[in-house]
Amino acid sequence: MSIGGGVEFHCRPGSEIELLRFPLRPERYPLRQWRNEQCSGAIRSTVHEFVGITVDQRRWRVARIVTRARIEMTSTDGEHRLRNSYTETSWFSPELGKELQRDRSGVSELDEYENNSRVVPVLRDYPD
């Protein structure tokens, strides 16, 4: 990842991190953590109950998935530290094999500057 002024961050957990298992079923995944020269972090996902939601006047059966993560990175030049944490709730349709909606709130901190964000994308088109 690059930010202005040529500052770059590289983060590879070092091993594959299992986010979800298919077929989806309600379960809480164990906390997955990593630490290496470039970054450290932790992530946990929970597949909650299946619920019905309506998107664009159509009803879908979806899994509600909550993911919490935190990542800390040091820039490649060693002069900057980036911290990011977020909580994301997504509604995934096994029928479509797609996420229908997501609600992600996070906090990022670059050195001493903090930024809060919220993103809520929604599927607007789907196969008939």
Solvent accessible surface area in square Angstrom, and as a share of the most:
residue,aa,sasa,rsa
1,M,118,0.52
2,S,76,0.49
3,I,57,0.29
4,G,68,0.65
5,G,85,0.81
6,G,67,0.65
7,V,22,0.13
8,E,68,0.31
9,F,1,0.00
10,H,87,0.39
11,C,41,0.25
12,R,180,0.66
13,P,49,0.31
14,G,73,0.70
15,S,81,0.53
16,E,174,0.78
17,I,44,0.22
18,E,77,0.34
19,L,90,0.45
20,L,52,0.26
21,R,94,0.34
22,F,126,0.53
23,P,123,0.77
24,L,17,0.09
25,R,141,0.52
26,P,79,0.50
27,E,30,0.14
28,R,160,0.58
29,Y,2,0.01
30,P,87,0.55
31,L,79,0.40
32,R,34,0.12
33,Q,118,0.53
34,W,34,0.12
35,R,198,0.72
36,N,54,0.28
37,E,174,0.78
38,Q,80,0.35
39,C,7,0.04
40,S,9,0.06
41,G,2,0.02
42,A,6,0.05
43,I,18,0.09
44,R,72,0.26
45,S,2,0.01
46,T,25,0.15
47,V,2,0.01
48,H,59,0.26
49,E,83,0.37
50,F,48,0.20
51,V,44,0.26
52,G,32,0.30
53,I,31,0.16
54,T,80,0.47
55,V,6,0.03
56,D,81,0.42
57,Q,177,0.79
58,R,84,0.31
59,R,158,0.58
60,W,8,0.03
61,R,156,0.57
62,V,0,0.00
63,A,0,0.00
64,R,65,0.24
65,I,8,0.04
66,V,12,0.07
67,T,17,0.10
68,R,145,0.53
69,A,9,0.07
70,R,110,0.40
71,I,42,0.21
72,E,50,0.23
73,M,16,0.07
74,T,43,0.25
75,S,5,0.03
76,T,88,0.51
77,D,83,0.43
78,G,51,0.49
79,E,131,0.59
80,H,51,0.23
81,R,95,0.35
82,L,18,0.09
83,R,97,0.35
84,N,40,0.20
85,S,48,0.31
86,Y,35,0.13
87,T,53,0.31
88,E,29,0.13
89,T,25,0.14
90,S,10,0.06
91,W,43,0.15
92,F,36,0.15
93,S,0,0.00
94,P,65,0.41
95,E,130,0.58
96,L,35,0.18
97,G,49,0.47
98,K,93,0.39
99,E,56,0.25
100,L,1,0.01
101,Q,52,0.23
102,R,76,0.28
103,D,34,0.18
104,R,77,0.28
105,S,50,0.32
106,G,13,0.13
107,V,57,0.33
108,S,36,0.23
109,E,49,0.22
110,L,51,0.25
111,D,50,0.26
112,E,127,0.57
113,Y,154,0.59
114,E,112,0.50
115,N,94,0.48
116,N,104,0.53
117,S,60,0.39
118,R,158,0.58
119,V,81,0.46
120,V,68,0.39
121,P,54,0.34
122,V,44,0.25
123,L,36,0.18
124,R,171,0.62
125,D,114,0.59
126,Y,41,0.16
127,P,79,0.50
128,D,170,0.88
